[in-house]
């Protein structure tokens, strides 16, 4: 499942579409969406992780953090 900055998303079946070339309706990923929402609710209030500078730079270099 991939979401953009506006919360719109697509889901992919990586078993049959490993290149993510054929987006599927979000309804096909409803169980995963529900699990994600439940995780979000339980993770509210978690403290940020303080990473070493080199790790932050590496993750930023590949687009995982800004």
PQR file of N, CA, C, O and H, with PARSE charges and radii, in Angstrom:
ATOM      1  N   UNK A   1       0.830  -1.153   0.000 -0.4000 1.5000
ATOM      2  CA  UNK A   1       0.000   0.000   0.000 -0.0000 2.0000
ATOM      3  C   UNK A   1       0.886   1.230   0.000  0.5500 1.7000
ATOM      4  O   UNK A   1       1.872   1.296   0.733 -0.5500 1.4000
ATOM      5  N   UNK A   2       0.533   2.197  -0.819 -0.4000 1.5000
ATOM      6  CA  UNK A   2       1.308   3.420  -0.934 -0.0000 2.0000
ATOM      7  C   UNK A   2       0.347   4.593  -0.812  0.5500 1.7000
ATOM      8  O   UNK A   2      -0.684   4.631  -1.483 -0.5500 1.4000
ATOM      9  H   UNK A   2      -0.269   2.143  -1.414  0.4000 1.0000
ATOM     10  N   UNK A   3       0.687   5.552   0.047 -0.4000 1.5000
ATOM     11  CA  UNK A   3      -0.140   6.738   0.222 -0.0000 2.0000
ATOM     12  C   UNK A   3       0.662   7.969  -0.166  0.5500 1.7000
ATOM     13  O   UNK A   3       1.871   8.034   0.061 -0.5500 1.4000
ATOM     14  H   UNK A   3       1.524   5.521   0.593  0.4000 1.0000
ATOM     15  N   UNK A   4      -0.027   8.951  -0.757 -0.4000 1.5000
ATOM     16  CA  UNK A   4       0.648  10.212  -1.061 -0.0000 2.0000
ATOM     17  C   UNK A   4       0.435  11.188   0.089  0.5500 1.7000
ATOM     18  O   UNK A   4      -0.173  10.839   1.100 -0.5500 1.4000
ATOM     19  H   UNK A   4      -1.009   8.897  -0.942  0.4000 1.0000
ATOM     20  N   UNK A   5       0.935  12.405  -0.068 -0.4000 1.5000
ATOM     21  CA  UNK A   5       0.858  13.396   1.006 -0.0000 2.0000
ATOM     22  C   UNK A   5      -0.563  13.823   1.323  0.5500 1.7000
ATOM     23  O   UNK A   5      -0.792  14.427   2.371 -0.5500 1.4000
ATOM     24  H   UNK A   5       1.430  12.688  -0.890  0.4000 1.0000
ATOM     25  N   UNK A   6      -1.521  13.534   0.464 -0.4000 1.5000
ATOM     26  CA  UNK A   6      -2.926  13.886   0.706 -0.0000 2.0000
ATOM     27  C   UNK A   6      -3.724  12.724   1.279  0.5500 1.7000
ATOM     28  O   UNK A   6      -4.924  12.854   1.521 -0.5500 1.4000
ATOM     29  H   UNK A   6      -1.335  13.043  -0.387  0.4000 1.0000
ATOM     30  N   UNK A   7      -3.072  11.599   1.496 -0.4000 1.5000
ATOM     31  CA  UNK A   7      -3.762  10.448   2.059 -0.0000 2.0000
ATOM     32  C   UNK A   7      -4.419   9.552   1.025  0.5500 1.7000
ATOM     33  O   UNK A   7      -5.078   8.574   1.380 -0.5500 1.4000
ATOM     34  H   UNK A   7      -2.098  11.494   1.300  0.4000 1.0000
ATOM     35  N   UNK A   8      -4.248   9.872  -0.249 -0.4000 1.5000
ATOM     36  CA  UNK A   8      -4.777   8.999  -1.302 -0.0000 2.0000
ATOM     37  C   UNK A   8      -3.809   7.843  -1.479  0.5500 1.7000
ATOM     38  O   UNK A   8      -2.601   7.996  -1.302 -0.5500 1.4000
ATOM     39  H   UNK A   8      -3.713  10.666  -0.538  0.4000 1.0000
ATOM     40  N   UNK A   9      -4.344   6.702  -1.826 -0.4000 1.5000
ATOM     41  CA  UNK A   9      -3.443   5.575  -1.920 -0.0000 2.0000
ATOM     42  C   UNK A   9      -3.818   4.548  -2.959  0.5500 1.7000
ATOM     43  O   UNK A   9      -4.890   4.581  -3.562 -0.5500 1.4000
ATOM     44  H   UNK A   9      -5.326   6.578  -1.970  0.4000 1.0000
ATOM     45  N   UNK A  10      -2.899   3.647  -3.137 -0.4000 1.5000
ATOM     46  CA  UNK A  10      -3.065   2.503  -4.017 -0.0000 2.0000
ATOM     47  C   UNK A  10      -2.493   1.298  -3.296  0.5500 1.7000
ATOM     48  O   UNK A  10      -1.687   1.430  -2.374 -0.5500 1.4000
ATOM     49  H   UNK A  10      -2.028   3.620  -2.647  0.4000 1.0000
ATOM     50  N   UNK A  11      -2.912   0.150  -3.719 -0.4000 1.5000
ATOM     51  CA  UNK A  11      -2.358  -1.076  -3.176 -0.0000 2.0000
ATOM     52  C   UNK A  11      -1.839  -1.910  -4.342  0.5500 1.7000
ATOM     53  O   UNK A  11      -2.322  -1.793  -5.468 -0.5500 1.4000
ATOM     54  H   UNK A  11      -3.566   0.043  -4.468  0.4000 1.0000
ATOM     55  N   UNK A  12      -0.870  -2.735  -4.062 -0.4000 1.5000
ATOM     56  CA  UNK A  12      -0.255  -3.577  -5.085 -0.0000 2.0000
ATOM     57  C   UNK A  12      -0.152  -4.994  -4.554  0.5500 1.7000
ATOM     58  O   UNK A  12       0.011  -5.201  -3.351 -0.5500 1.4000
ATOM     59  H   UNK A  12      -0.478  -2.830  -3.147  0.4000 1.0000
ATOM     60  N   UNK A  13      -0.246  -5.961  -5.439 -0.4000 1.5000
ATOM     61  CA  UNK A  13      -0.028  -7.352  -5.067 -0.0000 2.0000
ATOM     62  C   UNK A  13       1.387  -7.695  -5.510  0.5500 1.7000
ATOM     63  O   UNK A  13       1.615  -8.023  -6.675 -0.5500 1.4000
ATOM     64  H   UNK A  13      -0.378  -5.793  -6.416  0.4000 1.0000
ATOM     65  N   UNK A  14       2.323  -7.620  -4.595 -0.4000 1.5000
ATOM     66  CA  UNK A  14       3.723  -7.816  -4.939 -0.0000 2.0000
ATOM     67  C   UNK A  14       4.039  -9.246  -5.375  0.5500 1.7000
ATOM     68  O   UNK A  14       5.079  -9.490  -5.986 -0.5500 1.4000
ATOM     69  H   UNK A  14       2.137  -7.354  -3.649  0.4000 1.0000
ATOM     70  N   UNK A  15       3.161 -10.178  -5.069 -0.4000 1.5000
ATOM     71  CA  UNK A  15       3.386 -11.549  -5.531 -0.0000 2.0000
ATOM     72  C   UNK A  15       3.225 -11.648  -7.038  0.5500 1.7000
ATOM     73  O   UNK A  15       3.963 -12.380  -7.697 -0.5500 1.4000
ATOM     74  H   UNK A  15       2.316  -9.979  -4.572  0.4000 1.0000
ATOM     75  N   UNK A  16       2.254 -10.907  -7.593 -0.4000 1.5000
ATOM     76  CA  UNK A  16       1.994 -10.962  -9.031 -0.0000 2.0000
ATOM     77  C   UNK A  16       2.469  -9.724  -9.768  0.5500 1.7000
ATOM     78  O   UNK A  16       2.537  -9.723 -10.997 -0.5500 1.4000
ATOM     79  H   UNK A  16       1.654 -10.312  -7.058  0.4000 1.0000
ATOM     80  N   UNK A  17       2.799  -8.662  -9.029 -0.4000 1.5000
ATOM     81  CA  UNK A  17       3.206  -7.392  -9.626 -0.0000 2.0000
ATOM     82  C   UNK A  17       4.369  -6.792  -8.825  0.5500 1.7000
ATOM     83  O   UNK A  17       4.212  -5.740  -8.206 -0.5500 1.4000
ATOM     84  H   UNK A  17       2.744  -8.662  -8.030  0.4000 1.0000
ATOM     85  N   UNK A  18       5.539  -7.454  -8.833 -0.4000 1.5000
ATOM     86  CA  UNK A  18       6.651  -6.984  -8.008 -0.0000 2.0000
ATOM     87  C   UNK A  18       7.168  -5.603  -8.415  0.5500 1.7000
ATOM     88  O   UNK A  18       7.811  -4.933  -7.607 -0.5500 1.4000
ATOM     89  H   UNK A  18       5.667  -8.308  -9.336  0.4000 1.0000
ATOM     90  N   UNK A  19       6.908  -5.168  -9.630 -0.4000 1.5000
ATOM     91  CA  UNK A  19       7.354  -3.857 -10.075 -0.0000 2.0000
ATOM     92  C   UNK A  19       6.378  -2.743  -9.756  0.5500 1.7000
ATOM     93  O   UNK A  19       6.615  -1.586 -10.105 -0.5500 1.4000
ATOM     94  H   UNK A  19       6.386  -5.712 -10.287  0.4000 1.0000
ATOM     95  N   UNK A  20       5.279  -3.084  -9.091 -0.4000 1.5000
ATOM     96  CA  UNK A  20       4.224  -2.118  -8.737 -0.0000 2.0000
ATOM     97  C   UNK A  20       3.767  -1.324  -9.951  0.5500 1.7000
ATOM     98  O   UNK A  20       3.682  -0.096  -9.911 -0.5500 1.4000
ATOM     99  H   UNK A  20       5.086  -4.024  -8.807  0.4000 1.0000
ATOM    100  N   UNK A  21       3.472  -2.044 -11.039 -0.4000 1.5000
ATOM    101  CA  UNK A  21       3.042  -1.415 -12.281 -0.0000 2.0000
ATOM    102  C   UNK A  21       1.527  -1.354 -12.421  0.5500 1.7000
ATOM    103  O   UNK A  21       1.011  -0.579 -13.226 -0.5500 1.4000
ATOM    104  H   UNK A  21       3.541  -3.041 -11.072  0.4000 1.0000
ATOM    105  N   UNK A  22       0.808  -2.166 -11.642 -0.4000 1.5000
ATOM    106  CA  UNK A  22      -0.642  -2.265 -11.779 -0.0000 2.0000
ATOM    107  C   UNK A  22      -1.326  -1.946 -10.449  0.5500 1.7000
ATOM    108  O   UNK A  22      -1.609  -2.857  -9.671 -0.5500 1.4000
ATOM    109  H   UNK A  22       1.228  -2.795 -10.988  0.4000 1.0000
ATOM    110  N   UNK A  23      -1.600  -0.640 -10.174 -0.4000 1.5000
ATOM    111  CA  UNK A  23      -2.257  -0.305  -8.905 -0.0000 2.0000
ATOM    112  C   UNK A  23      -3.638  -0.930  -8.806  0.5500 1.7000
ATOM    113  O   UNK A  23      -4.385  -0.979  -9.783 -0.5500 1.4000
ATOM    114  H   UNK A  23      -1.370   0.099 -10.806  0.4000 1.0000
ATOM    115  N   UNK A  24      -3.962  -1.403  -7.625 -0.4000 1.5000
ATOM    116  CA  UNK A  24      -5.243  -2.044  -7.357 -0.0000 2.0000
ATOM    117  C   UNK A  24      -6.056  -1.132  -6.457  0.5500 1.7000
ATOM    118  O   UNK A  24      -5.491  -0.268  -5.786 -0.5500 1.4000
ATOM    119  H   UNK A  24      -3.355  -1.364  -6.832  0.4000 1.0000
ATOM    120  N   UNK A  25      -7.376  -1.306  -6.428 -0.4000 1.5000
ATOM    121  CA  UNK A  25      -8.216  -0.489  -5.544 -0.0000 2.0000
ATOM    122  C   UNK A  25      -7.837  -0.698  -4.079  0.5500 1.7000
ATOM    123  O   UNK A  25      -7.455  -1.797  -3.675 -0.5500 1.4000
ATOM    124  H   UNK A  25      -7.835  -2.008  -6.973  0.4000 1.0000
ATOM    125  N   UNK A  26      -7.948   0.366  -3.293 -0.4000 1.5000
ATOM    126  CA  UNK A  26      -7.635   0.251  -1.866 -0.0000 2.0000
ATOM    127  C   UNK A  26      -8.518  -0.782  -1.177  0.5500 1.7000
ATOM    128  O   UNK A  26      -8.113  -1.374  -0.176 -0.5500 1.4000
ATOM    129  H   UNK A  26      -8.258   1.259  -3.621  0.4000 1.0000
ATOM    130  N   UNK A  27      -9.702  -1.001  -1.695 -0.4000 1.5000
ATOM    131  CA  UNK A  27     -10.603  -1.976  -1.065 -0.0000 2.0000
ATOM    132  C   UNK A  27      -9.968  -3.363  -1.016  0.5500 1.7000
ATOM    133  O   UNK A  27     -10.303  -4.161  -0.141 -0.5500 1.4000
ATOM    134  H   UNK A  27     -10.031  -0.520  -2.508  0.4000 1.0000
ATOM    135  N   UNK A  28      -9.058  -3.659  -1.941 -0.4000 1.5000
ATOM    136  CA  UNK A  28      -8.388  -4.959  -1.914 -0.0000 2.0000
ATOM    137  C   UNK A  28      -7.400  -5.058  -0.753  0.5500 1.7000
ATOM    138  O   UNK A  28      -6.981  -6.158  -0.391 -0.5500 1.4000
ATOM    139  H   UNK A  28      -8.787  -3.010  -2.651  0.4000 1.0000
ATOM    140  N   UNK A  29      -7.031  -3.936  -0.175 -0.4000 1.5000
ATOM    141  CA  UNK A  29      -6.109  -3.939   0.960 -0.0000 2.0000
ATOM    142  C   UNK A  29      -6.784  -3.535   2.251  0.5500 1.7000
ATOM    143  O   UNK A  29      -6.115  -3.060   3.169 -0.5500 1.4000
ATOM    144  H   UNK A  29      -7.371  -3.043  -0.469  0.4000 1.0000
ATOM    145  N   UNK A  30      -8.095  -3.710   2.348 -0.4000 1.5000
ATOM    146  CA  UNK A  30      -8.842  -3.208   3.512 -0.0000 2.0000
ATOM    147  C   UNK A  30      -8.346  -3.791   4.839  0.5500 1.7000
ATOM    148  O   UNK A  30      -8.321  -3.072   5.838 -0.5500 1.4000
ATOM    149  H   UNK A  30      -8.639  -4.095   1.603  0.4000 1.0000
ATOM    150  N   UNK A  31      -7.956  -5.049   4.884 -0.4000 1.5000
ATOM    151  CA  UNK A  31      -7.465  -5.639   6.131 -0.0000 2.0000
ATOM    152  C   UNK A  31      -6.161  -4.964   6.562  0.5500 1.7000
ATOM    153  O   UNK A  31      -5.951  -4.712   7.749 -0.5500 1.4000
ATOM    154  H   UNK A  31      -7.976  -5.633   4.072  0.4000 1.0000
ATOM    155  N   UNK A  32      -5.295  -4.676   5.603 -0.4000 1.5000
ATOM    156  CA  UNK A  32      -4.041  -4.008   5.919 -0.0000 2.0000
ATOM    157  C   UNK A  32      -4.282  -2.578   6.368  0.5500 1.7000
ATOM    158  O   UNK A  32      -3.623  -2.100   7.292 -0.5500 1.4000
ATOM    159  H   UNK A  32      -5.466  -4.881   4.639  0.4000 1.0000
ATOM    160  N   UNK A  33      -5.220  -1.889   5.727 -0.4000 1.5000
ATOM    161  CA  UNK A  33      -5.555  -0.523   6.129 -0.0000 2.0000
ATOM    162  C   UNK A  33      -6.067  -0.512   7.567  0.5500 1.7000
ATOM    163  O   UNK A  33      -5.662   0.341   8.356 -0.5500 1.4000
ATOM    164  H   UNK A  33      -5.755  -2.277   4.977  0.4000 1.0000
ATOM    165  N   UNK A  34      -6.945  -1.441   7.916 -0.4000 1.5000
ATOM    166  CA  UNK A  34      -7.477  -1.518   9.276 -0.0000 2.0000
ATOM    167  C   UNK A  34      -6.359  -1.772  10.280  0.5500 1.7000
ATOM    168  O   UNK A  34      -6.320  -1.137  11.334 -0.5500 1.4000
ATOM    169  H   UNK A  34      -7.274  -2.134   7.275  0.4000 1.0000
ATOM    170  N   UNK A  35      -5.463  -2.681   9.970 -0.4000 1.5000
ATOM    171  CA  UNK A  35      -4.347  -2.967  10.881 -0.0000 2.0000
ATOM    172  C   UNK A  35      -3.462  -1.734  11.045  0.5500 1.7000
ATOM    173  O   UNK A  35      -2.989  -1.457  12.147 -0.5500 1.4000
ATOM    174  H   UNK A  35      -5.495  -3.197   9.115  0.4000 1.0000
ATOM    175  N   UNK A  36      -3.234  -0.995   9.964 -0.4000 1.5000
ATOM    176  CA  UNK A  36      -2.432   0.222  10.036 -0.0000 2.0000
ATOM    177  C   UNK A  36      -3.108   1.271  10.910  0.5500 1.7000
ATOM    178  O   UNK A  36      -2.452   1.914  11.730 -0.5500 1.4000
ATOM    179  H   UNK A  36      -3.619  -1.220   9.069  0.4000 1.0000
ATOM    180  N   UNK A  37      -4.404   1.445  10.740 -0.4000 1.5000
ATOM    181  CA  UNK A  37      -5.135   2.420  11.564 -0.0000 2.0000
ATOM    182  C   UNK A  37      -5.077   2.050  13.036  0.5500 1.7000
ATOM    183  O   UNK A  37      -4.904   2.921  13.889 -0.5500 1.4000
ATOM    184  H   UNK A  37      -4.937   0.923  10.074  0.4000 1.0000
ATOM    185  N   UNK A  38      -5.218   0.781  13.338 -0.4000 1.5000
ATOM    186  CA  UNK A  38      -5.134   0.337  14.733 -0.0000 2.0000
ATOM    187  C   UNK A  38      -3.732   0.599  15.286  0.5500 1.7000
ATOM    188  O   UNK A  38      -3.585   1.030  16.430 -0.5500 1.4000
ATOM    189  H   UNK A  38      -5.358   0.073  12.646  0.4000 1.0000
ATOM    190  N   UNK A  39      -2.711   0.341  14.480 -0.4000 1.5000
ATOM    191  CA  UNK A  39      -1.343   0.602  14.915 -0.0000 2.0000
ATOM    192  C   UNK A  39      -1.143   2.094  15.163  0.5500 1.7000
ATOM    193  O   UNK A  39      -0.521   2.478  16.154 -0.5500 1.4000
ATOM    194  H   UNK A  39      -2.830  -0.009  13.551  0.4000 1.0000
ATOM    195  N   UNK A  40      -1.664   2.938  14.274 -0.4000 1.5000
ATOM    196  CA  UNK A  40      -1.536   4.384  14.439 -0.0000 2.0000
ATOM    197  C   UNK A  40      -2.130   4.835  15.765  0.5500 1.7000
ATOM    198  O   UNK A  40      -1.527   5.649  16.464 -0.5500 1.4000
ATOM    199  H   UNK A  40      -2.170   2.627  13.469  0.4000 1.0000
ATOM    200  N   UNK A  41      -3.291   4.324  16.120 -0.4000 1.5000
ATOM    201  CA  UNK A  41      -3.954   4.720  17.352 -0.0000 2.0000
ATOM    202  C   UNK A  41      -3.150   4.316  18.578  0.5500 1.7000
ATOM    203  O   UNK A  41      -3.143   5.039  19.573 -0.5500 1.4000
ATOM    204  H   UNK A  41      -3.781   3.662  15.552  0.4000 1.0000
ATOM    205  N   UNK A  42      -2.482   3.187  18.525 -0.4000 1.5000
ATOM    206  CA  UNK A  42      -1.714   2.734  19.687 -0.0000 2.0000
ATOM    207  C   UNK A  42      -0.346   3.392  19.752  0.5500 1.7000
ATOM    208  O   UNK A  42       0.289   3.382  20.806 -0.5500 1.4000
ATOM    209  H   UNK A  42      -2.487   2.599  17.716  0.4000 1.0000
ATOM    210  N   UNK A  43       0.123   3.966  18.644 -0.4000 1.5000
ATOM    211  CA  UNK A  43       1.461   4.544  18.644 -0.0000 2.0000
ATOM    212  C   UNK A  43       1.465   6.035  18.949  0.5500 1.7000
ATOM    213  O   UNK A  43       2.532   6.649  18.982 -0.5500 1.4000
ATOM    214  H   UNK A  43      -0.393   3.974  17.788  0.4000 1.0000
ATOM    215  N   UNK A  44       0.297   6.631  19.172 -0.4000 1.5000
ATOM    216  CA  UNK A  44       0.237   8.049  19.512 -0.0000 2.0000
ATOM    217  C   UNK A  44       0.982   8.276  20.816  0.5500 1.7000
ATOM    218  O   UNK A  44       0.790   7.544  21.786 -0.5500 1.4000
ATOM    219  H   UNK A  44      -0.569   6.132  19.145  0.4000 1.0000
ATOM    220  N   UNK A  45       1.822   9.278  20.834 -0.4000 1.5000
ATOM    221  CA  UNK A  45       2.564   9.594  22.039 -0.0000 2.0000
ATOM    222  C   UNK A  45       3.929   8.949  22.132  0.5500 1.7000
ATOM    223  O   UNK A  45       4.645   9.158  23.112 -0.5500 1.4000
ATOM    224  H   UNK A  45       1.979   9.873  20.046  0.4000 1.0000
ATOM    225  N   UNK A  46       4.303   8.171  21.134 -0.4000 1.5000
ATOM    226  CA  UNK A  46       5.638   7.595  21.152 -0.0000 2.0000
ATOM    227  C   UNK A  46       6.671   8.697  20.983  0.5500 1.7000
ATOM    228  O   UNK A  46       6.438   9.678  20.277 -0.5500 1.4000
ATOM    229  H   UNK A  46       3.722   8.001  20.338  0.4000 1.0000
ATOM    230  N   UNK A  47       7.782   8.533  21.619 -0.4000 1.5000
ATOM    231  CA  UNK A  47       8.851   9.516  21.540 -0.0000 2.0000
ATOM    232  C   UNK A  47       9.659   9.298  20.269  0.5500 1.7000
ATOM    233  O   UNK A  47       9.833   8.160  19.832 -0.5500 1.4000
ATOM    234  H   UNK A  47       7.971   7.736  22.193  0.4000 1.0000
ATOM    235  N   UNK A  48      10.158  10.389  19.669 -0.4000 1.5000
ATOM    236  CA  UNK A  48      10.978  10.234  18.468 -0.0000 2.0000
ATOM    237  C   UNK A  48      12.283   9.501  18.789  0.5500 1.7000
ATOM    238  O   UNK A  48      12.804   9.577  19.902 -0.5500 1.4000
ATOM    239  H   UNK A  48      10.016  11.313  20.024  0.4000 1.0000
ATOM    240  N   UNK A  49      12.778   8.811  17.809 -0.4000 1.5000
ATOM    241  CA  UNK A  49      14.037   8.091  17.951 -0.0000 2.0000
ATOM    242  C   UNK A  49      15.168   9.048  17.583  0.5500 1.7000
ATOM    243  O   UNK A  49      15.100   9.735  16.564 -0.5500 1.4000
ATOM    244  H   UNK A  49      12.355   8.750  16.905  0.4000 1.0000
ATOM    245  N   UNK A  50      16.190   9.087  18.402 -0.4000 1.5000
ATOM    246  CA  UNK A  50      17.359   9.918  18.125 -0.0000 2.0000
ATOM    247  C   UNK A  50      18.427   9.040  17.470  0.5500 1.7000
ATOM    248  O   UNK A  50      19.027   8.177  18.110 -0.5500 1.4000
ATOM    249  H   UNK A  50      16.245   8.528  19.230  0.4000 1.0000
ATOM    250  N   UNK A  51      18.644   9.284  16.187 -0.4000 1.5000
ATOM    251  CA  UNK A  51      19.596   8.484  15.428 -0.0000 2.0000
ATOM    252  C   UNK A  51      20.942   9.191  15.340  0.5500 1.7000
ATOM    253  O   UNK A  51      21.007  10.420  15.362 -0.5500 1.4000
ATOM    254  H   UNK A  51      18.156   9.985  15.666  0.4000 1.0000
ATOM    255  N   UNK A  52      22.003   8.421  15.243 -0.4000 1.5000
ATOM    256  CA  UNK A  52      23.307   9.027  15.004 -0.0000 2.0000
ATOM    257  C   UNK A  52      23.289   9.805  13.681  0.5500 1.7000
ATOM    258  O   UNK A  52      22.544   9.460  12.764 -0.5500 1.4000
ATOM    259  H   UNK A  52      21.950   7.422  15.225  0.4000 1.0000
ATOM    260  N   UNK A  53      24.102  10.842  13.591 -0.4000 1.5000
ATOM    261  CA  UNK A  53      24.126  11.706  12.412 -0.0000 2.0000
ATOM    262  C   UNK A  53      24.359  10.897  11.137  0.5500 1.7000
ATOM    263  O   UNK A  53      23.672  11.114  10.138 -0.5500 1.4000
ATOM    264  H   UNK A  53      24.707  11.122  14.336  0.4000 1.0000
ATOM    265  N   UNK A  54      25.301   9.986  11.157 -0.4000 1.5000
ATOM    266  CA  UNK A  54      25.604   9.195   9.957 -0.0000 2.0000
ATOM    267  C   UNK A  54      24.399   8.365   9.521  0.5500 1.7000
ATOM    268  O   UNK A  54      24.141   8.232   8.324 -0.5500 1.4000
ATOM    269  H   UNK A  54      25.859   9.810  11.968  0.4000 1.0000
ATOM    270  N   UNK A  55      23.666   7.812  10.468 -0.4000 1.5000
ATOM    271  CA  UNK A  55      22.472   7.025  10.143 -0.0000 2.0000
ATOM    272  C   UNK A  55      21.399   7.911   9.542  0.5500 1.7000
ATOM    273  O   UNK A  55      20.770   7.542   8.550 -0.5500 1.4000
ATOM    274  H   UNK A  55      23.875   7.920  11.440  0.4000 1.0000
ATOM    275  N   UNK A  56      21.183   9.096  10.143 -0.4000 1.5000
ATOM    276  CA  UNK A  56      20.197  10.045   9.602 -0.0000 2.0000
ATOM    277  C   UNK A  56      20.563  10.442   8.176  0.5500 1.7000
ATOM    278  O   UNK A  56      19.693  10.503   7.307 -0.5500 1.4000
ATOM    279  H   UNK A  56      21.694   9.396  10.948  0.4000 1.0000
ATOM    280  N   UNK A  57      21.834  10.711   7.931 -0.4000 1.5000
ATOM    281  CA  UNK A  57      22.268  11.097   6.590 -0.0000 2.0000
ATOM    282  C   UNK A  57      22.049   9.972   5.591  0.5500 1.7000
ATOM    283  O   UNK A  57      21.627  10.221   4.462 -0.5500 1.4000
ATOM    284  H   UNK A  57      22.540  10.661   8.637  0.4000 1.0000
ATOM    285  N   UNK A  58      22.328   8.746   5.989 -0.4000 1.5000
ATOM    286  CA  UNK A  58      22.102   7.602   5.115 -0.0000 2.0000
ATOM    287  C   UNK A  58      20.644   7.424   4.780  0.5500 1.7000
ATOM    288  O   UNK A  58      20.291   7.211   3.620 -0.5500 1.4000
ATOM    289  H   UNK A  58      22.670   8.543   6.906  0.4000 1.0000
ATOM    290  N   UNK A  59      19.781   7.511   5.794 -0.4000 1.5000
ATOM    291  CA  UNK A  59      18.348   7.365   5.569 -0.0000 2.0000
ATOM    292  C   UNK A  59      17.798   8.514   4.731  0.5500 1.7000
ATOM    293  O   UNK A  59      16.925   8.300   3.890 -0.5500 1.4000
ATOM    294  H   UNK A  59      20.067   7.685   6.736  0.4000 1.0000
ATOM    295  N   UNK A  60      18.292   9.718   4.949 -0.4000 1.5000
ATOM    296  CA  UNK A  60      17.853  10.868   4.145 -0.0000 2.0000
ATOM    297  C   UNK A  60      18.312  10.703   2.698  0.5500 1.7000
ATOM    298  O   UNK A  60      17.590  11.065   1.769 -0.5500 1.4000
ATOM    299  H   UNK A  60      19.001   9.891   5.633  0.4000 1.0000
ATOM    300  N   UNK A  61      19.494  10.166   2.511 -0.4000 1.5000
ATOM    301  CA  UNK A  61      20.036   9.971   1.165 -0.0000 2.0000
ATOM    302  C   UNK A  61      19.214   9.042   0.308  0.5500 1.7000
ATOM    303  O   UNK A  61      19.217   9.159  -0.918 -0.5500 1.4000
ATOM    304  H   UNK A  61      20.081   9.873   3.265  0.4000 1.0000
ATOM    305  N   UNK A  62      18.504   8.115   0.939 -0.4000 1.5000
ATOM    306  CA  UNK A  62      17.665   7.187   0.171 -0.0000 2.0000
ATOM    307  C   UNK A  62      16.182   7.520   0.301  0.5500 1.7000
ATOM    308  O   UNK A  62      15.322   6.752  -0.131 -0.5500 1.4000
ATOM    309  H   UNK A  62      18.501   8.021   1.935  0.4000 1.0000
ATOM    310  N   UNK A  63      15.894   8.671   0.898 -0.4000 1.5000
ATOM    311  CA  UNK A  63      14.523   9.165   0.909 -0.0000 2.0000
ATOM    312  C   UNK A  63      13.620   8.699   2.034  0.5500 1.7000
ATOM    313  O   UNK A  63      12.418   8.957   1.991 -0.5500 1.4000
ATOM    314  H   UNK A  63      16.592   9.295   1.249  0.4000 1.0000
ATOM    315  N   UNK A  64      14.158   8.019   3.041 -0.4000 1.5000
ATOM    316  CA  UNK A  64      13.306   7.528   4.117 -0.0000 2.0000
ATOM    317  C   UNK A  64      12.930   8.607   5.128  0.5500 1.7000
ATOM    318  O   UNK A  64      11.859   8.552   5.732 -0.5500 1.4000
ATOM    319  H   UNK A  64      15.135   7.809   3.076  0.4000 1.0000
ATOM    320  N   UNK A  65      13.806   9.578   5.309 -0.4000 1.5000
ATOM    321  CA  UNK A  65      13.504  10.674   6.225 -0.0000 2.0000
ATOM    322  C   UNK A  65      13.930  11.971   5.564  0.5500 1.7000
ATOM    323  O   UNK A  65      14.705  11.982   4.607 -0.5500 1.4000
ATOM    324  H   UNK A  65      14.676   9.623   4.819  0.4000 1.0000
ATOM    325  N   UNK A  66      13.397  13.076   6.105 -0.4000 1.5000
ATOM    326  CA  UNK A  66      13.766  14.386   5.566 -0.0000 2.0000
ATOM    327  C   UNK A  66      14.523  15.174   6.595  0.5500 1.7000
ATOM    328  O   UNK A  66      14.923  16.308   6.332 -0.5500 1.4000
ATOM    329  H   UNK A  66      12.768  13.068   6.883  0.4000 1.0000
TER
END
